[in-house]
C-alpha cells in the first residue's frame, strides 16, 4: 500500500514503480479508468486507440459479446 498526496485540484501522481507495473510508461496514449467501488476508488490502466487501429476481428467479437449480453439481459427481464 502506498500513500499518494492529492493536490487541491484533485490531481494525483502514480509513483514510477506503479506506472511501470501497470505498463503505463510503455503505452503510447496511457489512461486510467476510474470507478467508485464500495466507498473507494478503483483505477484500471487503459490506452486510447483510434477505432481505425482496432482489428476488424476484435470489433466483431465485441459486437457478438454485446449481442449475447443484450439477449441475456432481456431474457432475465422477461422481455425475450
ABEGO torsion letter per residue (X at the ends): XBBBBBBAAGBBBBBAAAAAAAGAAABABBBBBBBBBGGBBBBBBBBBBBAAABBAAAAAAAAAAAAAAAAAAAAAAGAX
